[in-house]
Every structure is written in C-alpha cells, then in structure tokens.
Amino acid sequence: MRQIDESGTSMKSICVYLCLSVVPLLAAVDGTVVNKTTGQPQAGATVTLYKLGQAGMESVVSVKSGAQGKFHIDQTPQGPHLIQTAFDGVTYNHMLPPGSATSGLSLDVYNSSRQPGAARISRHFLIFQPNGAQMSVNEGFIFTNNGTTTYNDPDGGTLKFYLPTAAKGIVQVKATAPQGMPIDRAADKTNLKDIYKIDFPIKPGETSIQVSYLVPYSSGAVFEGKTVGKTEEPTLLVVPNGVTLKGEGVENRGQEPRSQASVYSVKTATYKVEIAGSMPAAAATDAESGDNGPSLEEVSPKILRYGFVVDLGAWKRRFWPAEGSLDAPSLRLTVPWVLPLTATILALGFIVLYRAQPALTPAALKAQPVGERAPAMSLPDLLFSFEGRITREAWWGYFVPYFLIYVCLFGVGTSSGSLFLPAMYGLVMLYPTLAVNVKRCHDRGRSGLFVLIGCVPVLGFWYLVEICLLPGTTGRNQYGPDPKGAGAI
C-alpha cells in the first residue's frame, strides 16, 4: 500500500499547488479583424485589450491590425477581459471570459455611413407613470438593422426625439448596442423647438434606446407627444392599472392579464392624450424611492407586438436591482431560478454519489480481504480523499451535476458581464474534482498522476476515454478492492 500513500501525497501536493496558483498562465491574444461589410480582412483597425474589474474598464494595451487584418497582443490580464476594436468611428466589443480561447480570434467590424440604410425604428412606445404632482415618462426606441453597414451620424445624431417643454430639458438616456449593456448617452438640443438628438451608432442587429424624463401632473392633464421620424408600427402608449388614457386617434389594444396595464396605439406623428388617475400603491412606492419606472428591457418588443406589457411595479421591485447596476438587465430573470436549480442539481448529485458507491475510511479500505466488495465510501472521503477507488457511475454522478451547475453559473456570468460566480465555483470545487478523478484513475489501475495527462493536448482525449467510458480493473488492485465486488486477482 506504499504506492497508495505516495500517490495520495503527490496528488495532495499538486492540488495545494494548483489552489495557490489559480492565476492562469499568460497567453498571447491574437486573431484577425474582419470587415463584415466587404467580407475581407480589415487593416488599420485599433484593437485595445481591457481588463474588467469593479473599478470598470482598465486599458492594458492597444495595437493596430496589419495588412491582412492580423493583430497580436503579448499579454492577457487575469480574470474577465474585453477586446474593443475601433474602426471607421465606431467601436465593437468582444468579451473574453476566463478560460476562453485567446488565439485565432475573429473580430467583426463594419463600414459606417451617415445614411440610415437598412436601419429603422421597428418599435416605439411610451410608458406613463403618474405619481402625485409628477409623471415619469419612459420612451423606448428599438432599432433593427438588417444590413451590413453601421448607421453613424455624430453631427446629426442617429435618433431625434421630442422632449416636452415641461421637462425643462432634463432627460436621461440609456442606449444598448446589440448584445451589449446599457450605457448613458447625452441628449443634445437641435435647432428645432423641443427636438433633441442622440449620437449612438446603430450597428447591424437590434439596438435599443430609452429616454426618461419627468413632467408635472394632475389627474385629467393633457400630454402632447410627437414622433420624430418614421416608425414601422404605430406608437404604443402604456399606463398602469388605475390610470386611464384617451385621445383622438388612440386605439385601445387591451390589458395585460397579470398587471392589468392598459396598452393603446396611435398612428399619427403628433398626438394629444388626456391621462387621469394614479398608480397602484406598490408602483407609487417605487417612484417615491427615486425609481423612474420600468426600464426598456422590462417591456419586450415581441410581447408588446401583441398588445401586452410585462410588469409595472411589484415585479420590478422584486426582480430588478437598483437602476444603474451593471448586472441589472441580465439578472432580472436569472437569480430567482438559478439558485434553486443549482441547489437541486447539487442535492441530486450527492444522492447519486452516495448510492453509486458500494461507509469506511480509506484505512479500512486497504484492510479489506482480497475478493471482497469495497464498502461504501463516506461522502467526505469521496470528495476529499485521494485514496481508494470509485466506479464510472460514481464519477458520472459527480461530474454531471458539477457540469450543469457550472453551465448555469457561466450563463449568468456571461449575460451579466461578470464571471466571478463561475470562477469561484471552479476554485472551490478544484480539490473535490481532483480527488474524484484520482480515485477513478486508481480504479483503472493507474497512478493518480495520470490526471495530468488530461492537461496535455490530444493525449487528454484518451484520458477522458479511460475515465469516462472504460471499466475499472477486475478485483483488487494496488489501490484497493474492487468497488463492484468482483473476484480476486
């Protein structure tokens, strides 16, 4: 049994070393900048590597793409990072989560045009939330660009909107690029009365812009609005339960069953509506706490297409973090189901582990007579000991829930822009993962050091075949009795 002790001691040393050196090896970042407008590699684009942290984006290094669109960066920061490619006056972001490939990247850019081209406003809606002597107005614009050119007009603005005089020029704008996060943008006044412009590039894909402001309110007040530019569908006007809206040319589209919010549509570019009533108590509480109402992401364009609006108050307070939080848009529907799902998967995995493993200590395992079935291993020994053997079933019982939990956490991290949860999960589970793998190597009659083969390209594939698919040696071997209870050898 000396070999068992040596193998276990070696693997414990390796595990401690890995836990203390979790910082990945620095690797070069390289790839090609591709112009999706021309379909050719793009030279002269500026590629900047950013480190992402609690303090925000920290620039690491910038390079230019070469004649064939190639770029090369000799360093990679720890943790999540981002590559930003600047071309033709527009920047394009490419996330690099921890552990993702950093070589052979393809960074897409597009030619820019001051003309809209294929970019158009596919949806336009306003959400009114009266509260006391004020009413918050949240106006949403959703652009769809099905072309291969970015619409970018820094001087004239890519979006113009009407801001009532009563708002006194105070407005908040949040813009979200395709697969991006909401960022604040400035609204600049034009030469036209009460018309403002926003400079934000409309890239191929879907871009959303939210405009929020406050106006004085009294029940029965008249709100005059104006749609600047063309929209594909009628403008939608949304009011919460307890508030009514009426006006010439306004069509009632019905109510959303859960929140009872009323949805109206208007086809004309200018409109005048009378708004009466007040918000429900829950929604009013949100407004009094400084909340300016539902964000653009809460009102799905696809749902609104059928005349519904998803939530106006209580739902937001329950699932929506504080406004301005980086993770707010991506966490609104993930946290409530990911945590119980993760706990369920983990519990099922432990049950499978316990039932699959045929409870003695590792020392007792060594003393088992030849030819006898190994007793069930206790859960602590299964997860934290490097001695003994486990079957394929026990190995799968550990790694299936481990993998599913990681996928859930990685999905949450990717959508929120922070991979802290999956990174910490991987670190916490590093020791048990090595322990389970070592015992599976023992079942194959191999030293625990065989796990290192899994880190070698190409050879790592054979490691997975042995650990995942092949049965253990029949009967007792140098690492202990057969967990399946086969005959002596």
C-alpha positions as CSV (number, residue, x, y, z in Angstrom):
1,M,0.0,0.0,0.0
2,R,3.0,2.3,-0.1
3,Q,2.1,3.2,-3.7
4,I,-1.3,4.4,-2.5
5,D,0.3,6.7,0.1
6,E,2.9,8.1,-2.4
7,S,0.2,8.7,-5.0
8,G,-2.2,10.3,-2.5
9,T,0.6,12.5,-1.0
10,S,1.7,13.6,-4.5
11,M,-1.8,14.5,-5.6
12,K,-2.4,16.4,-2.4
13,S,0.8,18.4,-3.0
14,I,-0.3,19.1,-6.6
15,C,-3.8,20.1,-5.5
16,V,-2.4,22.5,-2.9
17,Y,-0.1,24.0,-5.6
18,L,-2.9,24.4,-8.0
19,C,-5.1,26.1,-5.4
20,L,-2.4,28.5,-4.6
21,S,-1.6,29.3,-8.2
22,V,-5.1,29.6,-9.7
23,V,-3.9,32.5,-11.9
24,P,-3.8,31.1,-15.4
25,L,-0.6,31.3,-17.5
26,L,-0.4,34.4,-19.5
27,A,-1.0,33.8,-23.1
28,A,-0.9,35.9,-26.2
29,V,-4.1,37.3,-27.7
30,D,-4.1,37.2,-31.5
31,G,-6.5,37.0,-34.4
32,T,-7.9,38.7,-37.4
33,V,-10.1,41.8,-37.8
34,V,-12.7,41.1,-40.4
35,N,-14.8,43.8,-42.2
36,K,-18.3,42.2,-42.5
37,T,-19.3,44.9,-45.0
38,T,-16.7,43.9,-47.5
39,G,-16.2,40.3,-46.3
40,Q,-12.4,41.0,-46.2
41,P,-9.7,41.3,-43.5
42,Q,-9.5,44.9,-42.3
43,A,-6.2,46.6,-41.9
44,G,-5.6,49.7,-39.7
45,A,-8.2,48.9,-37.1
46,T,-7.3,49.8,-33.5
47,V,-7.5,46.8,-31.2
48,T,-7.5,47.5,-27.4
49,L,-7.4,45.0,-24.6
50,Y,-9.2,46.0,-21.5
51,K,-9.2,44.4,-18.0
52,L,-12.6,44.3,-16.4
53,G,-13.0,44.8,-12.7
54,Q,-15.0,46.6,-10.0
55,A,-13.4,49.9,-11.0
56,G,-14.6,49.5,-14.5
57,M,-12.6,49.0,-17.7
58,E,-8.9,49.4,-17.5
59,S,-6.9,49.8,-20.7
60,V,-4.0,47.3,-21.0
61,V,-2.5,47.8,-24.5
62,S,-3.6,48.9,-27.9
63,V,-2.3,47.7,-31.3
64,K,-3.2,48.2,-35.0
65,S,-4.3,45.4,-37.3
66,G,-1.8,44.7,-40.1
67,A,-2.2,44.5,-43.8
68,Q,-4.0,41.1,-43.6
69,G,-6.1,42.2,-40.6
70,K,-3.9,40.3,-38.2
71,F,-3.2,41.6,-34.7
72,H,-1.1,40.3,-31.8
73,I,-1.0,41.3,-28.1
74,D,1.7,39.7,-26.0
75,Q,-0.2,39.8,-22.7
76,T,-3.5,38.7,-21.2
77,P,-4.8,40.2,-17.9
78,Q,-6.2,37.9,-15.1
79,G,-9.9,37.4,-14.9
80,P,-12.5,38.6,-17.4
81,H,-11.3,40.9,-20.1
82,L,-12.6,42.6,-23.2
83,I,-11.3,43.4,-26.7
84,Q,-12.5,46.7,-28.2
85,T,-12.0,47.2,-31.9
86,A,-12.3,50.8,-33.2
87,F,-12.9,51.2,-36.9
88,D,-14.5,54.0,-39.0
89,G,-15.5,56.0,-36.0
90,V,-17.3,53.1,-34.2
91,T,-16.1,50.7,-31.5
92,Y,-17.0,47.0,-31.4
93,N,-16.7,44.9,-28.2
94,H,-15.7,41.2,-27.9
95,M,-15.9,39.6,-24.5
96,L,-13.2,37.2,-23.4
97,P,-14.4,35.2,-20.3
98,P,-11.8,33.5,-18.1
99,G,-10.7,30.2,-19.7
100,S,-11.9,31.1,-23.2
101,A,-9.6,30.9,-26.2
102,T,-7.4,33.9,-26.8
103,S,-5.8,32.8,-30.0
104,G,-7.2,32.8,-33.5
105,L,-10.0,35.3,-32.6
106,S,-12.1,36.8,-35.3
107,L,-13.2,40.4,-34.6
108,D,-16.0,41.8,-36.7
109,V,-16.2,45.4,-37.8
110,Y,-18.4,47.3,-40.3
111,N,-18.2,50.2,-42.6
112,S,-20.0,53.3,-41.3
113,S,-22.5,55.5,-43.1
114,R,-24.2,58.8,-42.2
115,Q,-27.3,57.4,-44.0
116,P,-29.7,55.0,-42.2
117,G,-29.5,52.4,-44.9
118,A,-31.2,49.3,-43.5
119,A,-31.5,50.7,-40.0
120,R,-35.1,51.6,-39.0
121,I,-37.2,52.1,-35.9
122,S,-39.1,48.9,-35.6
123,R,-40.8,49.7,-32.3
124,H,-41.6,52.9,-30.4
125,F,-43.5,53.1,-27.1
126,L,-44.1,55.4,-24.1
127,I,-44.8,54.3,-20.6
128,F,-46.6,56.8,-18.4
129,Q,-46.4,56.6,-14.6
130,P,-48.2,59.4,-12.8
131,N,-47.3,59.8,-9.1
132,G,-48.5,62.7,-7.1
133,A,-47.7,66.0,-8.8
134,Q,-45.3,64.4,-11.3
135,M,-45.5,61.8,-14.0
136,S,-42.5,59.9,-15.2
137,V,-42.4,59.2,-19.0
138,N,-40.2,56.3,-20.3
139,E,-39.9,56.4,-24.1
140,G,-38.4,53.5,-25.8
141,F,-37.0,53.2,-29.3
142,I,-35.9,49.8,-30.8
143,F,-33.8,49.9,-34.0
144,T,-33.5,47.0,-36.3
145,N,-30.5,47.0,-38.7
146,N,-30.6,44.0,-41.1
147,G,-27.9,45.4,-43.3
148,T,-24.1,45.1,-43.2
149,T,-23.3,48.8,-42.5
150,T,-23.4,50.7,-39.2
151,Y,-25.5,53.9,-39.2
152,N,-23.4,56.6,-37.5
153,D,-24.0,60.3,-37.8
154,P,-22.1,62.1,-34.9
155,D,-23.2,65.5,-36.2
156,G,-26.8,65.0,-36.9
157,G,-27.5,62.2,-34.5
158,T,-28.9,58.8,-35.3
159,L,-32.0,59.4,-33.2
160,K,-34.1,62.5,-32.8
161,F,-36.9,62.7,-30.3
162,Y,-39.4,65.2,-28.8
163,L,-38.9,66.4,-25.3
164,P,-41.9,68.4,-23.8
165,T,-41.1,71.9,-22.7
166,A,-42.4,70.9,-19.2
167,A,-39.4,68.5,-18.8
168,K,-37.2,71.6,-18.7
169,G,-34.5,69.9,-20.7
170,I,-33.8,67.3,-18.0
171,V,-33.6,63.9,-19.6
172,Q,-31.8,60.6,-19.0
173,V,-30.8,58.4,-22.0
174,K,-29.6,54.8,-21.9
175,A,-28.6,53.1,-25.1
176,T,-27.9,49.4,-25.6
177,A,-26.0,48.0,-28.6
178,P,-26.6,44.5,-30.0
179,Q,-25.6,42.0,-27.3
180,G,-24.3,44.9,-25.2
181,M,-25.0,46.5,-21.8
182,P,-27.0,49.8,-21.3
183,I,-24.8,52.9,-21.2
184,D,-25.6,56.5,-20.6
185,R,-25.6,58.9,-23.5
186,A,-26.1,62.6,-23.7
187,A,-29.1,64.3,-25.4
188,D,-28.2,67.4,-27.4
189,K,-30.7,70.1,-28.3
190,T,-31.2,70.7,-32.0
191,N,-32.2,74.0,-33.8
192,L,-35.8,72.8,-33.8
193,K,-38.0,73.6,-30.9
194,D,-38.1,70.8,-28.2
195,I,-36.3,68.3,-30.6
196,Y,-33.2,66.6,-29.2
197,K,-30.7,64.3,-30.8
198,I,-28.6,61.3,-29.6
199,D,-25.3,60.3,-31.1
200,F,-25.2,56.5,-30.8
201,P,-24.1,54.2,-33.7
202,I,-26.8,51.8,-34.9
203,K,-24.9,48.6,-35.6
204,P,-26.3,45.6,-37.5
205,G,-28.7,43.8,-35.2
206,E,-31.0,45.2,-32.6
207,T,-30.3,48.5,-30.7
208,S,-32.5,49.9,-28.0
209,I,-32.5,53.4,-26.7
210,Q,-34.5,54.5,-23.6
211,V,-35.4,58.1,-22.9
212,S,-36.7,59.0,-19.4
213,Y,-38.0,62.3,-18.0
214,L,-40.5,63.9,-15.6
215,V,-43.3,66.3,-16.3
216,P,-45.8,68.0,-13.9
217,Y,-49.0,66.0,-13.5
218,S,-52.6,66.4,-12.2
219,S,-55.4,64.0,-12.9
220,G,-57.0,64.8,-16.3
221,A,-53.8,66.6,-17.5
222,V,-53.2,66.6,-21.3
223,F,-50.0,65.2,-22.6
224,E,-48.8,66.3,-26.1
225,G,-46.4,64.0,-27.9
226,K,-44.6,63.8,-31.2
227,T,-42.9,61.0,-33.1
228,V,-39.9,62.3,-34.9
229,G,-39.0,60.2,-38.0
230,K,-40.6,57.1,-39.4
231,T,-41.6,54.0,-37.4
232,E,-42.6,50.7,-38.8
233,E,-45.6,50.3,-36.5
234,P,-47.9,52.6,-34.5
235,T,-46.6,54.1,-31.4
236,L,-47.7,52.3,-28.2
237,L,-48.9,54.2,-25.1
238,V,-48.8,52.3,-21.8
239,V,-50.4,53.2,-18.5
240,P,-50.6,51.2,-15.3
241,N,-53.7,49.8,-13.7
242,G,-55.8,52.6,-12.2
243,V,-54.8,55.1,-14.9
244,T,-56.9,55.9,-17.9
245,L,-55.8,57.4,-21.2
246,K,-58.0,58.8,-24.0
247,G,-57.5,61.0,-27.1
248,E,-58.3,61.4,-30.7
249,G,-57.0,58.7,-32.9
250,V,-56.0,56.5,-29.9
251,E,-56.9,52.8,-30.2
252,N,-57.3,50.6,-27.1
253,R,-55.2,47.4,-27.5
254,G,-56.4,45.8,-24.3
255,Q,-54.9,44.9,-20.9
256,E,-52.1,42.6,-19.8
257,P,-53.8,40.0,-17.7
258,R,-51.3,39.9,-14.8
259,S,-50.6,43.6,-14.1
260,Q,-53.8,44.9,-15.8
261,A,-51.6,47.6,-17.5
262,S,-53.5,49.2,-20.4
263,V,-51.9,49.4,-23.9
264,Y,-53.0,51.9,-26.5
265,S,-51.7,52.7,-30.0
266,V,-51.6,55.9,-32.1
267,K,-50.8,56.1,-35.8
268,T,-50.3,59.8,-36.2
269,A,-46.9,61.5,-35.8
270,T,-48.4,64.1,-33.3
271,Y,-51.0,63.2,-30.7
272,K,-52.7,64.7,-27.7
273,V,-54.0,62.4,-24.9
274,E,-55.7,63.0,-21.6
275,I,-54.3,61.0,-18.7
276,A,-56.3,60.6,-15.4
277,G,-55.9,58.5,-12.3
278,S,-52.9,57.4,-10.2
279,M,-50.5,54.5,-10.0
280,P,-51.1,51.5,-7.7
281,A,-49.6,51.9,-4.2
282,A,-46.7,49.4,-4.9
283,A,-45.7,51.2,-8.1
284,A,-46.1,54.6,-6.4
285,T,-43.7,53.5,-3.6
286,D,-41.1,52.7,-6.3
287,A,-41.5,56.2,-7.8
288,E,-41.2,57.9,-4.3
289,S,-37.9,56.0,-3.7
290,G,-36.4,57.6,-6.8
291,D,-37.3,54.9,-9.3
292,N,-38.2,56.3,-12.7
293,G,-40.3,53.4,-13.7
294,P,-39.8,50.3,-15.8
295,S,-36.7,50.1,-17.9
296,L,-36.7,49.3,-21.6
297,E,-35.8,45.7,-21.0
298,E,-38.9,45.0,-18.9
299,V,-41.1,45.7,-21.9
300,S,-40.3,43.1,-24.5
301,P,-40.9,44.3,-28.1
302,K,-42.3,40.8,-29.0
303,I,-44.8,40.9,-26.2
304,L,-45.8,44.5,-27.0
305,R,-46.4,43.4,-30.6
306,Y,-49.5,41.6,-29.3
307,G,-50.6,44.4,-27.1
308,F,-49.2,43.3,-23.8
309,V,-46.8,44.9,-21.3
310,V,-45.0,42.8,-18.7
311,D,-45.0,44.5,-15.4
312,L,-45.2,47.9,-13.9
313,G,-44.2,48.0,-10.2
314,A,-44.3,45.0,-7.9
315,W,-42.5,42.7,-10.4
316,K,-39.8,45.3,-10.9
317,R,-39.3,45.8,-7.2
318,R,-38.9,42.1,-6.7
319,F,-36.6,41.1,-9.5
320,W,-34.9,44.3,-10.8
321,P,-31.8,45.5,-9.0
322,A,-31.1,49.2,-8.4
323,E,-31.1,51.2,-11.5
324,G,-27.6,51.8,-12.9
325,S,-26.3,48.5,-11.7
326,L,-24.1,46.8,-14.3
327,D,-25.8,43.5,-13.8
328,A,-29.4,44.7,-13.7
329,P,-30.6,43.8,-17.2
330,S,-29.2,40.3,-17.2
331,L,-30.1,39.3,-13.6
332,R,-33.8,40.2,-13.6
333,L,-34.9,36.7,-14.5
334,T,-31.8,34.6,-13.7
335,V,-31.3,34.8,-10.0
336,P,-34.8,33.5,-9.0
337,W,-34.4,30.2,-10.9
338,V,-30.6,29.6,-11.0
339,L,-30.2,29.3,-7.2
340,P,-32.9,26.7,-6.6
341,L,-31.9,24.9,-9.8
342,T,-28.3,24.8,-8.6
343,A,-29.2,23.5,-5.2
344,T,-31.4,20.8,-6.7
345,I,-28.7,19.6,-9.1
346,L,-26.2,19.5,-6.2
347,A,-28.5,17.6,-4.0
348,L,-29.3,15.0,-6.7
349,G,-25.6,14.7,-7.4
350,F,-24.8,13.9,-3.8
351,I,-27.6,11.3,-3.7
352,V,-26.3,9.6,-6.8
353,L,-22.8,9.7,-5.4
354,Y,-23.9,8.1,-2.2
355,R,-26.0,5.4,-3.8
356,A,-23.5,4.6,-6.6
357,Q,-20.5,4.0,-4.3
358,P,-20.6,0.4,-2.8
359,A,-19.0,3.7,5.0
360,L,-15.5,3.0,5.7
361,T,-12.4,5.2,6.0
362,P,-9.6,4.9,3.4
363,A,-7.6,2.9,6.0
364,A,-10.4,0.4,6.3
365,L,-10.5,0.1,2.5
366,K,-6.8,-1.0,2.5
367,A,-7.6,-3.8,5.0
368,Q,-10.4,-5.4,3.0
369,P,-9.8,-9.1,2.2
370,V,-9.0,-9.9,-1.4
371,G,-12.1,-10.7,-3.4
372,E,-14.5,-8.8,-1.2
373,R,-16.6,-5.9,-2.4
374,A,-15.3,-2.5,-1.2
375,P,-17.7,-1.0,1.4
376,A,-19.4,2.3,0.6
377,M,-17.1,5.3,0.9
378,S,-18.3,8.1,3.1
379,L,-19.1,11.3,1.3
380,P,-16.2,13.3,2.9
381,D,-13.7,10.6,1.8
382,L,-15.3,10.5,-1.7
383,L,-14.8,14.3,-2.1
384,F,-11.6,15.0,-0.2
385,S,-9.6,11.8,-0.1
386,F,-7.1,10.7,-2.7
387,E,-7.1,7.1,-1.7
388,G,-9.3,4.2,-2.8
389,R,-11.3,3.5,-6.0
390,I,-14.6,4.6,-7.5
391,T,-16.7,3.3,-10.4
392,R,-17.7,5.0,-13.6
393,E,-21.2,5.5,-12.2
394,A,-19.8,7.4,-9.2
395,W,-17.6,9.5,-11.4
396,W,-20.5,10.5,-13.7
397,G,-22.7,11.1,-10.6
398,Y,-20.2,13.8,-9.6
399,F,-19.4,15.4,-12.9
400,V,-22.9,15.6,-14.4
401,P,-24.2,17.9,-11.6
402,Y,-20.8,19.7,-11.4
403,F,-21.0,20.5,-15.2
404,L,-24.7,21.5,-15.1
405,I,-24.1,23.9,-12.2
406,Y,-21.1,25.4,-14.0
407,V,-23.1,25.9,-17.2
408,C,-25.8,27.7,-15.2
409,L,-23.4,30.0,-13.4
410,F,-21.4,30.6,-16.6
411,G,-24.6,31.6,-18.4
412,V,-25.5,34.0,-15.6
413,G,-21.9,35.4,-15.6
414,T,-21.8,35.8,-19.4
415,S,-25.1,37.7,-19.6
416,S,-24.2,39.9,-16.7
417,G,-20.7,40.7,-17.7
418,S,-19.2,39.3,-14.5
419,L,-17.7,35.8,-14.3
420,F,-17.0,35.9,-10.6
421,L,-19.5,33.2,-9.7
422,P,-18.3,30.5,-12.1
423,A,-14.7,31.4,-11.4
424,M,-15.2,31.0,-7.6
425,Y,-17.2,27.8,-8.2
426,G,-14.4,26.3,-10.2
427,L,-11.9,27.3,-7.5
428,V,-14.0,25.9,-4.6
429,M,-14.6,22.6,-6.4
430,L,-11.0,22.2,-7.6
431,Y,-9.9,19.9,-4.7
432,P,-13.0,17.6,-4.8
433,T,-12.7,17.4,-8.6
434,L,-9.1,16.2,-8.4
435,A,-9.9,13.8,-5.6
436,V,-12.7,12.2,-7.6
437,N,-10.5,12.0,-10.7
438,V,-7.6,10.4,-8.8
439,K,-9.8,7.7,-7.4
440,R,-11.2,7.0,-10.8
441,C,-7.6,6.6,-12.1
442,H,-7.0,4.2,-9.2
443,D,-10.0,2.1,-10.4
444,R,-8.3,1.9,-13.8
445,G,-5.1,0.7,-12.1
446,R,-3.2,3.9,-12.8
447,S,-1.4,6.3,-10.5
448,G,-3.2,9.5,-9.5
449,L,-0.6,11.4,-11.5
450,F,-2.4,10.1,-14.6
451,V,-4.8,13.1,-14.2
452,L,-2.0,15.3,-15.6
453,I,-2.4,13.6,-18.9
454,G,-5.8,15.3,-19.2
455,C,-4.0,18.6,-19.4
456,V,-2.0,17.6,-22.5
457,P,-3.5,18.4,-25.9
458,V,-4.5,15.3,-27.9
459,L,-3.5,12.9,-25.1
460,G,-6.2,14.5,-23.0
461,F,-8.7,12.8,-25.2
462,W,-7.5,9.4,-24.2
463,Y,-7.6,10.4,-20.6
464,L,-11.3,11.2,-21.0
465,V,-12.0,7.9,-22.7
466,E,-10.4,5.9,-19.8
467,I,-12.0,7.9,-17.1
468,C,-15.5,8.3,-18.6
469,L,-16.0,5.1,-20.5
470,L,-13.7,2.2,-19.6
471,P,-14.5,-0.1,-16.7
472,G,-12.1,-0.5,-13.7
473,T,-9.7,-3.4,-13.3
474,T,-11.4,-6.6,-12.2
475,G,-10.9,-7.4,-8.5
476,R,-8.4,-5.9,-6.0
477,N,-5.5,-3.9,-7.4
478,Q,-2.7,-2.0,-5.7
479,Y,-5.1,0.9,-4.8
480,G,-7.7,-1.2,-3.0
481,P,-10.6,-3.6,-3.5
482,D,-13.0,-3.6,-6.5
483,P,-15.9,-1.2,-5.8
484,K,-18.1,-3.5,-7.8
485,G,-17.2,-6.6,-5.7
486,A,-15.6,-8.6,-8.5
487,G,-13.5,-11.7,-7.7
488,A,-9.9,-11.7,-6.5
489,I,-7.0,-11.2,-8.9
